[in-house]
Amino acid sequence: MLSLLYTFDGRDFVEWEATAHHVINATGCWMVLGNQPSPTMGHDRNETDEFYKTHENWDNQNAQAYGNLMLRVSPDIRNLVVKAKKETTKDLLD
C-alpha cells in the first residue's frame, strides 16, 4: 500500500497529501487524522480504562502512520519536519 505514495520532495504537496490520506485510511490508521484523544474527566474506572485503551490505540496508529509517511519524504523534507518538531501525523500533514 505504501508503494502507492511517491516520495515527496517539496513539489505537488496537494496531490501527495491526498494520496497520503488514502493510504492512512487504507492501513486502518484513520484515527490519527484527527486530534489526539483528550483525557476523560470522570472518575469512573470504566471511563479511565476506555481512555487508556483509546489513547494507546491512537498512539500506536500515530507511530505507524507517521513512520510510514516519514519513509516517503525526501531527506531534506524529513530534516525540516524533525527540526519543526512535528510529532503527530496530523501535524505532519497540516
C-alpha positions as a Markdown table, in Angstrom:
| # | Residue | x | y | z |
|---|---|---|---|---|
| 1 | Met | 0.0 | 0.0 | 0.0 |
| 2 | Leu | 2.8 | 2.4 | 0.9 |
| 3 | Ser | 4.3 | 2.0 | -2.6 |
| 4 | Leu | 1.3 | 4.0 | -3.9 |
| 5 | Leu | 2.7 | 7.1 | -2.2 |
| 6 | Tyr | 5.6 | 8.6 | -4.1 |
| 7 | Thr | 8.5 | 10.2 | -2.2 |
| 8 | Phe | 7.6 | 13.8 | -1.5 |
| 9 | Asp | 10.4 | 16.2 | -2.5 |
| 10 | Gly | 8.6 | 19.5 | -2.0 |
| 11 | Arg | 6.6 | 19.6 | -5.2 |
| 12 | Asp | 2.9 | 18.8 | -5.6 |
| 13 | Phe | 2.1 | 18.7 | -1.9 |
| 14 | Val | -1.7 | 18.8 | -2.5 |
| 15 | Glu | -1.6 | 15.6 | -4.6 |
| 16 | Trp | 0.9 | 13.8 | -2.2 |
| 17 | Glu | -1.3 | 14.8 | 0.8 |
| 18 | Ala | -4.4 | 13.4 | -0.8 |
| 19 | Thr | -2.7 | 10.1 | -1.5 |
| 20 | Ala | -1.3 | 10.1 | 2.0 |
| 21 | His | -4.8 | 10.4 | 3.5 |
| 22 | His | -6.0 | 7.5 | 1.4 |
| 23 | Val | -3.0 | 5.3 | 2.4 |
| 24 | Ile | -3.6 | 6.2 | 6.1 |
| 25 | Asn | -7.2 | 5.3 | 5.8 |
| 26 | Ala | -6.5 | 2.1 | 3.9 |
| 27 | Thr | -4.0 | 0.9 | 6.5 |
| 28 | Gly | -6.6 | 1.4 | 9.3 |
| 29 | Cys | -4.9 | 4.4 | 10.9 |
| 30 | Trp | -7.7 | 6.9 | 10.1 |
| 31 | Met | -8.0 | 7.8 | 13.8 |
| 32 | Val | -4.7 | 9.8 | 13.6 |
| 33 | Leu | -6.1 | 12.3 | 11.1 |
| 34 | Gly | -8.0 | 13.9 | 14.0 |
| 35 | Asn | -6.6 | 15.2 | 17.2 |
| 36 | Gln | -5.2 | 13.1 | 20.0 |
| 37 | Pro | -7.9 | 12.0 | 22.4 |
| 38 | Ser | -8.3 | 14.2 | 25.4 |
| 39 | Pro | -8.2 | 12.8 | 29.0 |
| 40 | Thr | -11.5 | 11.6 | 30.4 |
| 41 | Met | -12.6 | 13.9 | 33.2 |
| 42 | Gly | -14.8 | 11.4 | 35.0 |
| 43 | His | -13.6 | 9.3 | 37.9 |
| 44 | Asp | -15.4 | 6.1 | 36.8 |
| 45 | Arg | -12.9 | 3.3 | 36.3 |
| 46 | Asn | -14.6 | 2.2 | 33.1 |
| 47 | Glu | -14.2 | 5.7 | 31.6 |
| 48 | Thr | -10.5 | 5.7 | 32.7 |
| 49 | Asp | -9.8 | 2.2 | 31.2 |
| 50 | Glu | -11.6 | 3.2 | 28.0 |
| 51 | Phe | -9.5 | 6.4 | 27.8 |
| 52 | Tyr | -6.2 | 4.5 | 28.2 |
| 53 | Lys | -7.3 | 1.9 | 25.5 |
| 54 | Thr | -8.3 | 4.7 | 23.1 |
| 55 | His | -5.1 | 6.7 | 23.8 |
| 56 | Glu | -2.9 | 3.6 | 23.4 |
| 57 | Asn | -4.6 | 2.8 | 20.1 |
| 58 | Trp | -4.2 | 6.3 | 18.9 |
| 59 | Asp | -0.5 | 6.3 | 19.9 |
| 60 | Asn | 0.1 | 3.0 | 18.0 |
| 61 | Gln | -1.8 | 4.2 | 14.9 |
| 62 | Asn | 0.1 | 7.5 | 15.0 |
| 63 | Ala | 3.5 | 5.8 | 15.2 |
| 64 | Gln | 2.7 | 3.5 | 12.3 |
| 65 | Ala | 1.2 | 6.3 | 10.1 |
| 66 | Tyr | 3.9 | 8.8 | 11.0 |
| 67 | Gly | 6.7 | 6.3 | 10.4 |
| 68 | Asn | 5.2 | 5.3 | 7.0 |
| 69 | Leu | 4.9 | 8.9 | 5.9 |
| 70 | Met | 8.4 | 9.8 | 7.0 |
| 71 | Leu | 9.7 | 7.0 | 4.8 |
| 72 | Arg | 8.0 | 8.6 | 1.8 |
| 73 | Val | 9.5 | 12.1 | 2.1 |
| 74 | Ser | 12.9 | 13.2 | 0.9 |
| 75 | Pro | 15.8 | 13.5 | 3.4 |
| 76 | Asp | 15.6 | 17.3 | 3.1 |
| 77 | Ile | 11.9 | 17.4 | 3.9 |
| 78 | Arg | 12.5 | 14.8 | 6.7 |
| 79 | Asn | 15.1 | 17.1 | 8.3 |
| 80 | Leu | 12.7 | 20.1 | 8.2 |
| 81 | Val | 9.9 | 18.0 | 9.8 |
| 82 | Val | 12.3 | 16.9 | 12.6 |
| 83 | Lys | 13.5 | 20.5 | 13.2 |
| 84 | Ala | 9.9 | 21.8 | 13.3 |
| 85 | Lys | 9.1 | 19.1 | 15.9 |
| 86 | Lys | 6.2 | 17.7 | 14.0 |
| 87 | Glu | 5.4 | 14.7 | 16.2 |
| 88 | Thr | 2.0 | 13.6 | 15.0 |
| 89 | Thr | 0.7 | 12.5 | 11.7 |
| 90 | Lys | -1.9 | 15.3 | 11.7 |
| 91 | Asp | 0.9 | 17.9 | 12.4 |
| 92 | Leu | 3.0 | 16.5 | 9.6 |
| 93 | Leu | 0.1 | 16.8 | 7.1 |
| 94 | Asp | -1.0 | 20.2 | 8.4 |
